[in-house]
């Protein structure tokens, strides 16, 4: 051996060398897949000197990570679950940052005339009535919760061979839908960024009920002494700043804007 | 098929232009897996030898369990390590969840039984050969284990490389405990899973080829460094 083995081990075991202050934030797959984080994170690092590490999970797991204090802040999109999280005292407060919308995707020949639906509920009823294949996230994420609430509003409890729960993130679910040429509900950002569209196209959007609000919640430092609430507060100030508003509103894919900034200054 | 060719070309371009992100991912993959293999070898190789030269009451049972543990499902290991390292878990105070250290811990648990089992089988055969000699020389138990490990080193290399092979291609456990954080815990396998999720199949395949080449390269390197398959040695 040319080099000494002890040196080798020492080099290999050196944990990731310490750098700027890091903040761990759990975010939803739909936010991450939008690609917006790749615009925001370098700016945050430049302005605040904070390296934001994203843990990309469904809203359900993001809230769990916040509950156990494994992350310092969360950015999710499921108001009911967020309010339960706050009511249990796991977070300090909820701050709305931006929104986009959910859309219905389906095969280009549109066998159930989804494009002619009058509302989101009508769209789901058309799919169920015809027993057209529909792929659900099935992973307790914000998108999944939204979908379930829409089925409930439509008075349908979806089950049967036409209803497939993928149990996966937005991208993986879109892959399944693309492979099966099935209908699927997605957030607009994930869809625009998705690289395997196959024969699927956007068929229905625009019902106000499909509004998708993202909110930022710092994890409660009173429960976990190691949570970096100081950094979480700095990040909140930045995320609600005019600079963030500009970056978020101006982020487009193929000329379509993905998010609308709607944080109110306090 | 055009997409596949494009993806392979993209991946190849990233390799030859020394793309910083790609090399960071490759380096972290190597750092995590090589660390895990070294630790698992330090535990597993002597453990296998010890089991070969010792006779004790539950020996058969211990060996059977060790062999069974070779098939530990990584995703379950990942879940246990996650629960243990989570802030709410027994080892939460170290704050190791979502760090490379957590990934190393998970891989050590996955590959130590594999390395120990192969080591045990190798040493057992060697021990049958060396038994009378070492006993007649009145070698202590430690000396026996050392002699067997040293003389079996070529075969033990296979055990180590098998451990490396299992660890470098593992995704279930490190995805759970590492979190696939960009610039922190993203390795080749989790990057492939991510790109597949985005529908970027071609690029994911390119990364897959990088992973296979890396694995081949490490194996060839180790073999050439340790001078196996040369004239005077075997």
Contacts between the chains, C-beta under 8 A, distances in Angstrom:
chain1	res1	chain2	res2	distance
A	1	B	225	7.0
A	9	B	35	7.9
A	9	B	38	5.9
A	12	B	31	5.8
A	12	B	34	5.3
A	12	B	35	4.7
A	12	B	38	6.8
A	13	B	35	5.6
A	15	B	99	7.0
A	15	B	100	6.3
A	15	B	101	5.7
A	16	B	99	7.0
A	16	B	100	5.6
A	16	B	184	6.5
A	22	B	184	7.9
A	24	B	98	6.5
A	29	B	197	7.7
A	33	B	197	7.6
A	33	B	198	6.3
A	51	B	183	7.7
A	53	B	98	7.2
A	53	B	179	8.0
A	53	B	181	4.6
A	53	B	182	7.9
A	53	B	183	7.9
A	53	B	184	5.3
A	54	B	181	6.3
A	54	B	182	6.9
A	55	B	98	6.2
A	55	B	179	4.5
A	55	B	181	6.5
A	56	B	179	7.6
A	56	B	180	6.7
A	68	B	86	5.4
A	68	B	87	5.0
A	68	B	88	4.0
A	68	B	92	7.9
A	69	B	87	4.2
A	69	B	88	7.3
A	70	B	86	5.6
A	70	B	87	5.1
A	70	B	88	7.9
A	70	B	97	5.5
A	70	B	98	7.2
A	168	B	197	7.8
A	169	B	197	5.6
A	170	B	197	8.0
A	171	B	196	7.8
A	171	B	197	3.5
A	171	B	198	4.9
A	171	B	199	6.1
A	172	B	196	7.5
A	172	B	197	4.9
A	174	B	199	6.5
A	175	B	196	7.3
A	175	B	197	7.3
A	175	B	199	5.9
A	178	B	199	7.3
A	193	B	198	6.9
A	194	B	198	6.8
A	194	B	199	4.8
A	195	B	198	5.9
A	195	B	199	3.8
A	195	B	200	4.6
A	195	B	201	7.6
A	196	B	199	3.1
A	196	B	200	7.8
A	196	B	201	6.4
A	197	B	199	7.5
A	224	B	87	6.1
A	226	B	87	7.3
A	226	B	95	6.3
